[in-house]
Amino acid sequence: MLLIPVSDLVRRLSERGAKRVALQFPAGLARQAPGVAAALRDAGFEVIVSGDPCYGACDLALDTLTYADVLVHFGHAPVEDRSSVIYEPVRIDFDVGVLSRALPMLESRRVGLVTTVQHVHQVSAMAAYLGEHGIEAVVAPGDGRTPLPGQVLGCNFAAARATGADEILFVGTGVFHPTGIQLATRARVVALDPFTGEARIVDASRLVRRRAAVMAKAEDAASFGIIVSTKSGQQRMGLARRLAALSDRAFLVAMREVSPAGMLDLGFGAYVNTACPRLAYDDQIRFPVPVLTPPEFEILCGARAWEDYAIDEYLAP
């Protein structure tokens, strides 16, 4: 079953005069590739599908533009502006009445409201529902990486911080986003899964304890590889250079895919990740040596106090 409508996309491609189209899907939408490709081929386009892993709008398959006029990236809002790329966020609806599950957990009558790109089109409806129940929902713009009101990413919580609220309601799936929101804002955070109806109060202390253990293992490393991503939307060379200057044990390492095998081959005792921030948090168990975030390395080098521990964010310049 084709869940992604293509009629508007066909119109926009035709207006551009595109003949050859590359398609890129994140893992959650990859099985839509055959149907979308068939629909576009039937509309007269030559289609090529990127088969490489895709982790977000920061991970564009720009190499496919060797064979195509336009790259269509599905599932995410833009984090960088490229004339040859069309971003196609995929909307996923839910019944906003599910917010009733979160109401008993909210302590404030004024809360910040944030969600992920799949649900930002329902932010106004969510805010209206909260308003009907006596709660003022504050929806703020993000920055260049989160262009939609109320949108947060796993690497950017600007829209949560900008609400200025002491309590944040996150509507979405998973635990990483709300944990990051709490660390980024120091606010009280309630997380609601709109599909299961599960609501919970977020406690980021468990993540911080795990990260402290990783830092302890990295402390005596003979060498540190400061990972610099070569992906178009993940390049933080300025940050990497600043981190490398903090220790004579640190060296810059360029990687496209941050993999356990690559780490083993290079042989550094620990790494500092300036690529996708979620790699250090989500994938540490896969890595053969400690992988630190930039703020953690700063703490290890004495450039930041432990009391100033912060989640790694990729903020717009």
Solvent accessible surface area in square Angstrom, and as a share of the most:
residue,aa,sasa,rsa
1,M,206,0.92
2,L,74,0.37
3,L,108,0.54
4,I,6,0.03
5,P,108,0.68
6,V,23,0.13
7,S,89,0.57
8,D,71,0.37
9,L,1,0.01
10,V,38,0.22
11,R,117,0.43
12,R,71,0.26
13,L,0,0.00
14,S,66,0.43
15,E,122,0.55
16,R,115,0.42
17,G,49,0.47
18,A,8,0.06
19,K,144,0.61
20,R,94,0.34
21,V,0,0.00
22,A,0,0.00
23,L,0,0.00
24,Q,4,0.02
25,F,14,0.06
26,P,17,0.10
27,A,93,0.72
28,G,78,0.75
29,L,29,0.15
30,A,47,0.36
31,R,224,0.82
32,Q,23,0.10
33,A,13,0.10
34,P,97,0.61
35,G,30,0.29
36,V,0,0.00
37,A,18,0.14
38,A,38,0.29
39,A,27,0.21
40,L,0,0.00
41,R,162,0.59
42,D,117,0.61
43,A,49,0.38
44,G,64,0.62
45,F,16,0.07
46,E,110,0.49
47,V,37,0.21
48,I,66,0.34
49,V,60,0.34
50,S,18,0.11
51,G,80,0.77
52,D,91,0.47
53,P,79,0.49
54,C,10,0.06
55,Y,137,0.52
56,G,6,0.06
57,A,6,0.04
58,C,15,0.09
59,D,1,0.01
60,L,4,0.02
61,A,5,0.04
62,L,49,0.24
63,D,91,0.47
64,T,13,0.07
65,L,44,0.22
66,T,100,0.58
67,Y,125,0.47
68,A,6,0.05
69,D,60,0.31
70,V,6,0.03
71,L,0,0.00
72,V,0,0.00
73,H,0,0.00
74,F,0,0.00
75,G,4,0.04
76,H,32,0.14
77,A,4,0.03
78,P,50,0.31
79,V,19,0.11
80,E,37,0.17
81,D,145,0.75
82,R,89,0.33
83,S,102,0.66
84,S,37,0.24
85,V,7,0.04
86,I,7,0.03
87,Y,27,0.10
88,E,25,0.11
89,P,58,0.36
90,V,21,0.12
91,R,178,0.65
92,I,69,0.35
93,D,100,0.52
94,F,22,0.09
95,D,109,0.57
96,V,32,0.18
97,G,27,0.26
98,V,26,0.15
99,L,0,0.00
100,S,50,0.32
101,R,141,0.52
102,A,0,0.00
103,L,35,0.17
104,P,113,0.71
105,M,62,0.28
106,L,11,0.06
107,E,128,0.58
108,S,36,0.23
109,R,136,0.50
110,R,103,0.38
111,V,0,0.00
112,G,0,0.00
113,L,0,0.00
114,V,0,0.00
115,T,0,0.00
116,T,19,0.11
117,V,8,0.05
118,Q,55,0.24
119,H,6,0.03
120,V,22,0.13
121,H,60,0.27
122,Q,22,0.10
123,V,10,0.05
124,S,89,0.57
125,A,46,0.36
126,M,0,0.00
127,A,25,0.20
128,A,57,0.44
129,Y,34,0.13
130,L,0,0.00
131,G,44,0.42
132,E,133,0.60
133,H,79,0.35
134,G,48,0.46
135,I,3,0.02
136,E,101,0.45
137,A,22,0.17
138,V,27,0.15
139,V,50,0.29
140,A,7,0.05
141,P,96,0.60
142,G,22,0.21
143,D,39,0.20
144,G,49,0.47
145,R,15,0.06
146,T,0,0.00
147,P,62,0.39
148,L,57,0.28
149,P,79,0.50
150,G,0,0.00
151,Q,2,0.01
152,V,1,0.01
153,L,34,0.17
154,G,9,0.09
155,C,14,0.09
156,N,0,0.00
157,F,0,0.00
158,A,16,0.12
159,A,0,0.00
160,A,1,0.01
161,R,90,0.33
162,A,62,0.48
163,T,6,0.03
164,G,62,0.60
165,A,11,0.08
166,D,122,0.63
167,E,4,0.02
168,I,0,0.00
169,L,0,0.00
170,F,0,0.00
171,V,0,0.00
172,G,3,0.03
173,T,68,0.40
174,G,54,0.52
175,V,95,0.54
176,F,17,0.07
177,H,26,0.12
178,P,0,0.00
179,T,15,0.09
180,G,0,0.00
181,I,0,0.00
182,Q,39,0.17
183,L,17,0.08
184,A,21,0.16
185,T,31,0.18
186,R,146,0.53
187,A,9,0.07
188,R,61,0.22
189,V,0,0.00
190,V,0,0.00
191,A,7,0.06
192,L,1,0.00
193,D,29,0.15
194,P,8,0.05
195,F,108,0.45
196,T,95,0.55
197,G,5,0.04
198,E,107,0.48
199,A,16,0.12
200,R,75,0.27
201,I,90,0.46
202,V,5,0.03
203,D,96,0.50
204,A,5,0.04
205,S,45,0.29
206,R,163,0.60
207,L,13,0.07
208,V,30,0.17
209,R,152,0.56
210,R,123,0.45
211,R,4,0.02
212,A,37,0.29
213,A,53,0.41
214,V,17,0.10
215,M,11,0.05
216,A,66,0.51
217,K,156,0.66
218,A,0,0.00
219,E,96,0.43
220,D,132,0.68
221,A,12,0.09
222,A,90,0.70
223,S,24,0.15
224,F,1,0.00
225,G,0,0.00
226,I,0,0.00
227,I,0,0.00
228,V,8,0.04
229,S,2,0.01
230,T,70,0.41
231,K,8,0.03
232,S,24,0.15
233,G,5,0.05
234,Q,7,0.03
235,Q,96,0.43
236,R,27,0.10
237,M,70,0.31
238,G,56,0.54
239,L,35,0.17
240,A,0,0.00
241,R,146,0.53
242,R,122,0.44
243,L,0,0.00
244,A,21,0.16
245,A,87,0.67
246,L,63,0.31
247,S,19,0.13
248,D,135,0.70
249,R,92,0.33
250,A,11,0.08
251,F,106,0.44
252,L,76,0.38
253,V,14,0.08
254,A,75,0.58
255,M,19,0.08
256,R,114,0.42
257,E,78,0.35
258,V,14,0.08
259,S,37,0.24
260,P,33,0.21
261,A,65,0.51
262,G,21,0.20
263,M,3,0.01
264,L,119,0.59
265,D,123,0.64
266,L,92,0.46
267,G,56,0.54
268,F,39,0.16
269,G,30,0.29
270,A,0,0.00
271,Y,0,0.00
272,V,0,0.00
273,N,1,0.01
274,T,0,0.00
275,A,1,0.01
276,C,29,0.17
277,P,3,0.02
278,R,77,0.28
279,L,34,0.17
280,A,0,0.00
281,Y,16,0.06
282,D,68,0.35
283,D,31,0.16
284,Q,34,0.15
285,I,165,0.84
286,R,123,0.45
287,F,14,0.06
288,P,57,0.36
289,V,35,0.20
290,P,19,0.12
291,V,0,0.00
292,L,0,0.00
293,T,1,0.00
294,P,4,0.03
295,P,11,0.07
296,E,0,0.00
297,F,1,0.00
298,E,12,0.05
299,I,26,0.13
300,L,46,0.23
301,C,47,0.28
302,G,66,0.63
303,A,62,0.48
304,R,76,0.28
305,A,49,0.38
306,W,103,0.36
307,E,140,0.63
308,D,82,0.42
309,Y,10,0.04
310,A,31,0.24
311,I,8,0.04
312,D,6,0.03
313,E,28,0.13
314,Y,27,0.10
315,L,86,0.43
316,A,32,0.25
317,P,181,1.14
